[in-house]
């Protein structure tokens, strides 16, 4: 979607309320209320199949151990971390800049008796906002957070550089950066991250057909620091 080069990353889409903290605070406030009323865990961003594909990839990767530190950047309701906890992964951290999202994730985890997951309020664009950014992780996972950043009204190139700086800081050497996006194609993501990460592989995602062509609803990549 973007016209990318070494100096600039242009968006051919407009900023929107999905790039505002106000939107996500309001959404997760409603999700908390819904959960308290009927135990509804809310939406799984990009759908259950996307989440399942990422978890399958993590499980099959021999370099990722059950005690490898994993962080979910913009964890929302925390469902990916909870599924990993059920699979036996023990060093899990979720961070989100919405305090309501973290409250929601903690509430669901407690209900599911998955209390060993570490949840923290933090801003991926501010390395001093979260104690989780003081540690190193074998896996950094992002499903939709980079998309939300790209929808902010501020200078996207500055936001992108701040984002990359923190991901590089917290990821171990040769650590895995898993990013899923519906705003950017594979080639666009590689243009934006190739200076700091090596491409490893594509995680398969659902396809659709339109006018005789086949496409993907979103792109999920594995990059290596």
C-alpha positions as a Markdown table, in Angstrom:
| # | Residue | x | y | z |
|---|---|---|---|---|
| 1 | Unk | 0.0 | 0.0 | 0.0 |
| 2 | Unk | 2.8 | 2.4 | 0.8 |
| 3 | Unk | 5.3 | 3.8 | -1.7 |
| 4 | Unk | 8.5 | 3.0 | 0.2 |
| 5 | Unk | 12.1 | 4.2 | -0.4 |
| 6 | Unk | 15.2 | 4.6 | 1.8 |
| 7 | Unk | 14.2 | 8.1 | 3.0 |
| 8 | Unk | 10.5 | 8.0 | 3.3 |
| 9 | Unk | 7.6 | 5.7 | 3.8 |
| 10 | Unk | 4.4 | 7.2 | 2.4 |
| 11 | Unk | 1.0 | 5.8 | 3.3 |
| 12 | Unk | -1.8 | 5.7 | 0.6 |
| 13 | Unk | -4.3 | 5.4 | 3.4 |
| 14 | Unk | -5.6 | 8.0 | 5.8 |
| 15 | Unk | -5.0 | 8.2 | 9.6 |
| 16 | Unk | -8.1 | 7.0 | 11.6 |
| 17 | Unk | -9.5 | 6.6 | 15.1 |
| 18 | Unk | -7.9 | 3.1 | 15.2 |
| 19 | Unk | -4.6 | 4.9 | 15.6 |
| 20 | Unk | -5.8 | 6.7 | 18.8 |
| 21 | Unk | -5.5 | 5.5 | 22.4 |
| 22 | Unk | -9.0 | 6.9 | 23.1 |
| 23 | Unk | -10.5 | 4.4 | 20.6 |
| 24 | Unk | -8.8 | 1.4 | 22.3 |
| 25 | Unk | -9.5 | 2.6 | 25.8 |
| 26 | Unk | -13.2 | 2.9 | 24.9 |
| 27 | Unk | -13.3 | -0.5 | 23.2 |
| 28 | Unk | -11.7 | -2.4 | 26.0 |
| 29 | Unk | -13.8 | -0.7 | 28.6 |
| 30 | Unk | -16.8 | -2.1 | 26.8 |
| 31 | Unk | -15.1 | -5.5 | 26.5 |
| 32 | Unk | -14.6 | -5.6 | 30.3 |
| 33 | Unk | -18.3 | -4.8 | 30.8 |
| 34 | Unk | -19.3 | -7.5 | 28.4 |
| 35 | Unk | -17.0 | -10.0 | 30.1 |
| 36 | Unk | -18.4 | -9.2 | 33.5 |
| 37 | Unk | -21.9 | -9.7 | 32.2 |
| 38 | Unk | -21.6 | -12.8 | 30.0 |
| 39 | Unk | -17.9 | -14.0 | 30.1 |
| 40 | Unk | -17.4 | -12.9 | 26.5 |
| 41 | Unk | -13.6 | -12.7 | 25.9 |
| 42 | Unk | -14.1 | -10.3 | 22.9 |
| 43 | Unk | -12.7 | -10.3 | 19.5 |
| 44 | Unk | -9.5 | -12.1 | 18.5 |
| 45 | Unk | -7.8 | -9.5 | 16.2 |
| 46 | Unk | -7.6 | -10.9 | 12.6 |
| 47 | Unk | -9.5 | -14.0 | 13.7 |
| 48 | Unk | -8.7 | -17.3 | 15.4 |
| 49 | Unk | -7.1 | -18.8 | 12.3 |
| 50 | Unk | -4.5 | -16.1 | 12.3 |
| 51 | Unk | -3.7 | -16.6 | 16.0 |
| 52 | Unk | -3.6 | -20.4 | 15.5 |
| 53 | Unk | -1.1 | -20.1 | 12.6 |
| 54 | Unk | 1.3 | -18.0 | 14.7 |
| 55 | Unk | 1.1 | -20.5 | 17.6 |
| 56 | Unk | 1.7 | -23.4 | 15.2 |
| 57 | Unk | 4.8 | -21.7 | 13.9 |
| 58 | Unk | 6.1 | -21.0 | 17.4 |
| 59 | Unk | 5.5 | -24.7 | 18.4 |
| 60 | Unk | 7.4 | -26.1 | 15.4 |
| 61 | Unk | 10.4 | -23.7 | 15.7 |
| 62 | Unk | 13.1 | -25.8 | 17.3 |
| 63 | Unk | 15.0 | -22.7 | 18.4 |
| 64 | Unk | 12.1 | -21.5 | 20.6 |
| 65 | Unk | 12.0 | -23.4 | 23.9 |
| 66 | Unk | 9.2 | -23.6 | 26.3 |
| 67 | Unk | 11.2 | -21.3 | 28.6 |
| 68 | Unk | 12.1 | -18.8 | 25.9 |
| 69 | Unk | 11.0 | -15.2 | 26.8 |
| 70 | Unk | 8.2 | -14.1 | 24.5 |
| 71 | Unk | 6.5 | -10.7 | 24.4 |
| 72 | Unk | 3.3 | -9.7 | 22.7 |
| 73 | Unk | 3.4 | -6.1 | 21.7 |
| 74 | Unk | -0.1 | -4.7 | 22.0 |
| 75 | Unk | -1.5 | -7.8 | 23.6 |
| 76 | Unk | -5.1 | -6.6 | 23.8 |
| 77 | Unk | -7.2 | -9.3 | 25.5 |
| 78 | Unk | -4.2 | -11.6 | 25.9 |
| 79 | Unk | -5.6 | -14.6 | 24.2 |
| 80 | Unk | -2.5 | -15.5 | 22.2 |
| 81 | Unk | -0.4 | -15.5 | 25.4 |
| 82 | Unk | -3.1 | -17.6 | 27.2 |
| 83 | Unk | -2.9 | -20.2 | 24.4 |
| 84 | Unk | 0.9 | -20.3 | 24.6 |
| 85 | Unk | 0.6 | -20.7 | 28.4 |
| 86 | Unk | -1.7 | -23.7 | 27.8 |
| 87 | Unk | 1.0 | -25.1 | 25.5 |
| 88 | Unk | 3.5 | -25.0 | 28.3 |
| 89 | Unk | 5.4 | -21.7 | 27.5 |
| 90 | Unk | 6.4 | -20.2 | 30.8 |
| 91 | Unk | 8.0 | -16.8 | 30.2 |
| 92 | Unk | 5.3 | -14.8 | 28.7 |
| 93 | Unk | 4.8 | -11.0 | 28.7 |
| 94 | Unk | 2.0 | -8.9 | 27.3 |
| 95 | Unk | 2.1 | -5.1 | 27.0 |
| 96 | Unk | -0.4 | -2.7 | 25.8 |
| 97 | Unk | -0.7 | 1.1 | 26.0 |
| 98 | Unk | -4.4 | 0.8 | 27.0 |
| 99 | Unk | -4.7 | 0.2 | 30.7 |
| 100 | Unk | -8.2 | -1.1 | 30.0 |
| 101 | Unk | -6.7 | -3.8 | 27.7 |
| 102 | Unk | -4.3 | -4.9 | 30.4 |
| 103 | Unk | -7.1 | -5.0 | 33.0 |
| 104 | Unk | -9.2 | -7.1 | 30.6 |
| 105 | Unk | -6.3 | -9.5 | 29.9 |
| 106 | Unk | -5.6 | -9.9 | 33.6 |
| 107 | Unk | -9.2 | -10.6 | 34.3 |
| 108 | Unk | -9.6 | -13.3 | 31.6 |
| 109 | Unk | -6.3 | -14.9 | 32.7 |
| 110 | Unk | -7.4 | -15.0 | 36.3 |
| 111 | Unk | -10.7 | -16.6 | 35.2 |
| 112 | Unk | -8.8 | -19.2 | 33.2 |
| 113 | Unk | -6.3 | -19.8 | 36.1 |
| 114 | Unk | -3.4 | -18.6 | 33.9 |
| 115 | Unk | -1.9 | -16.3 | 36.4 |
| 116 | Unk | 1.8 | -16.7 | 35.5 |
| 117 | Unk | 1.6 | -14.4 | 32.5 |
| 118 | Unk | 3.2 | -11.0 | 33.1 |
| 119 | Unk | 1.0 | -8.1 | 31.8 |
| 120 | Unk | 2.2 | -4.5 | 31.8 |
| 121 | Unk | 0.9 | -1.1 | 30.6 |
| 122 | Unk | 3.5 | 0.4 | 28.2 |
| 123 | Unk | 3.9 | 2.3 | 25.0 |
| 124 | Unk | 5.9 | 0.6 | 22.3 |
| 125 | Unk | 7.0 | 4.1 | 21.1 |
| 126 | Unk | 8.4 | 5.1 | 24.5 |
| 127 | Unk | 11.1 | 2.8 | 25.9 |
| 128 | Unk | 10.9 | 4.3 | 29.3 |
| 129 | Unk | 7.1 | 3.6 | 29.7 |
| 130 | Unk | 7.4 | 0.0 | 30.6 |
| 131 | Unk | 9.7 | -2.2 | 32.8 |
| 132 | Unk | 9.2 | -5.0 | 30.2 |
| 133 | Unk | 11.4 | -3.0 | 27.8 |
| 134 | Unk | 14.3 | -3.5 | 30.2 |
| 135 | Unk | 14.5 | -7.2 | 29.3 |
| 136 | Unk | 15.4 | -9.3 | 26.3 |
| 137 | Unk | 13.1 | -11.7 | 24.4 |
| 138 | Unk | 13.6 | -14.5 | 22.0 |
| 139 | Unk | 10.3 | -13.7 | 20.3 |
| 140 | Unk | 8.6 | -10.3 | 19.8 |
| 141 | Unk | 5.1 | -10.7 | 18.4 |
| 142 | Unk | 3.0 | -8.0 | 16.9 |
| 143 | Unk | -0.5 | -8.5 | 15.5 |
| 144 | Unk | -2.0 | -5.2 | 14.5 |
| 145 | Unk | 0.0 | -2.9 | 16.7 |
| 146 | Unk | 2.2 | -1.7 | 13.9 |
| 147 | Unk | -1.0 | -1.2 | 11.8 |
| 148 | Unk | -2.4 | 1.0 | 14.6 |
| 149 | Unk | 0.8 | 3.0 | 14.6 |
| 150 | Unk | 0.6 | 3.5 | 10.9 |
| 151 | Unk | -2.9 | 5.0 | 11.3 |
| 152 | Unk | -1.8 | 7.6 | 13.8 |
| 153 | Unk | -2.0 | 11.2 | 12.6 |
| 154 | Unk | 1.7 | 12.0 | 13.6 |
| 155 | Unk | 4.7 | 11.7 | 11.3 |
| 156 | Unk | 4.7 | 8.0 | 10.4 |
| 157 | Unk | 8.4 | 7.9 | 9.6 |
| 158 | Unk | 9.4 | 9.1 | 13.1 |
| 159 | Unk | 6.9 | 6.7 | 14.7 |
| 160 | Unk | 8.3 | 3.8 | 12.6 |
| 161 | Unk | 11.9 | 4.6 | 13.7 |
| 162 | Unk | 10.9 | 4.7 | 17.4 |
| 163 | Unk | 9.1 | 1.4 | 17.0 |
| 164 | Unk | 12.1 | -0.3 | 15.3 |
| 165 | Unk | 14.5 | 1.1 | 17.9 |
| 166 | Unk | 12.6 | -0.5 | 20.8 |
| 167 | Unk | 12.0 | -3.9 | 19.0 |
| 168 | Unk | 15.7 | -4.1 | 18.2 |
| 169 | Unk | 16.6 | -3.2 | 21.8 |
| 170 | Unk | 14.4 | -5.9 | 23.4 |
| 171 | Unk | 15.0 | -8.7 | 20.9 |
| 172 | Unk | 17.9 | -11.0 | 21.4 |
| 173 | Unk | 20.5 | -11.4 | 18.7 |
| 174 | Unk | 19.0 | -13.8 | 16.1 |
| 175 | Unk | 15.7 | -13.4 | 18.0 |
| 176 | Unk | 12.4 | -13.8 | 16.1 |
| 177 | Unk | 10.2 | -10.8 | 15.2 |
| 178 | Unk | 6.7 | -12.0 | 14.1 |
| 179 | Unk | 4.6 | -9.3 | 12.6 |
| 180 | Unk | 1.1 | -9.6 | 11.1 |
| 181 | Unk | -0.4 | -6.7 | 9.2 |
| 182 | Unk | -3.5 | -5.9 | 7.2 |
| 183 | Unk | -2.3 | -2.5 | 6.2 |
| 184 | Unk | 1.0 | -3.5 | 4.5 |
| 185 | Unk | 2.0 | -6.1 | 2.0 |
| 186 | Unk | 5.0 | -8.5 | 2.3 |
| 187 | Unk | 7.2 | -6.3 | 0.0 |
| 188 | Unk | 6.2 | -3.1 | 1.9 |
| 189 | Unk | 7.0 | -4.6 | 5.3 |
| 190 | Unk | 10.4 | -5.9 | 4.0 |
| 191 | Unk | 11.2 | -2.4 | 2.6 |
| 192 | Unk | 10.5 | -0.9 | 6.0 |
| 193 | Unk | 12.3 | -3.5 | 8.1 |
| 194 | Unk | 15.1 | -4.9 | 5.9 |
| 195 | Unk | 17.8 | -2.5 | 7.3 |
| 196 | Unk | 17.4 | -4.0 | 10.7 |
| 197 | Unk | 16.0 | -7.5 | 10.3 |
| 198 | Unk | 16.5 | -10.4 | 7.9 |
| 199 | Unk | 13.5 | -12.1 | 6.3 |
| 200 | Unk | 13.0 | -15.7 | 7.4 |
| 201 | Unk | 9.6 | -16.9 | 6.1 |
| 202 | Unk | 5.9 | -16.2 | 5.6 |
| 203 | Unk | 3.4 | -17.7 | 8.0 |
| 204 | Unk | 0.5 | -18.9 | 5.8 |
| 205 | Unk | -2.6 | -16.8 | 6.0 |
| 206 | Unk | -6.2 | -17.3 | 4.6 |
| 207 | Unk | -6.7 | -16.4 | 1.0 |
| 208 | Unk | -9.6 | -15.0 | -0.9 |
| 209 | Unk | -10.4 | -14.9 | -4.6 |
| 210 | Unk | -11.8 | -11.9 | -6.5 |
| 211 | Unk | -12.0 | -11.3 | -10.2 |
| 212 | Unk | -9.9 | -14.4 | -10.9 |
| 213 | Unk | -7.1 | -13.3 | -8.7 |
| 214 | Unk | -6.1 | -14.7 | -5.3 |
| 215 | Unk | -5.1 | -12.5 | -2.4 |
| 216 | Unk | -4.5 | -12.5 | 1.3 |
| 217 | Unk | -6.5 | -10.7 | 4.0 |
| 218 | Unk | -3.3 | -9.9 | 5.9 |
| 219 | Unk | 0.4 | -10.6 | 5.8 |
| 220 | Unk | 2.3 | -12.5 | 8.6 |
| 221 | Unk | 6.1 | -12.5 | 8.4 |
| 222 | Unk | 8.9 | -13.9 | 10.5 |
| 223 | Unk | 11.9 | -11.7 | 10.6 |
| 224 | Unk | 15.2 | -12.2 | 12.4 |
| 225 | Unk | 17.3 | -9.6 | 14.2 |
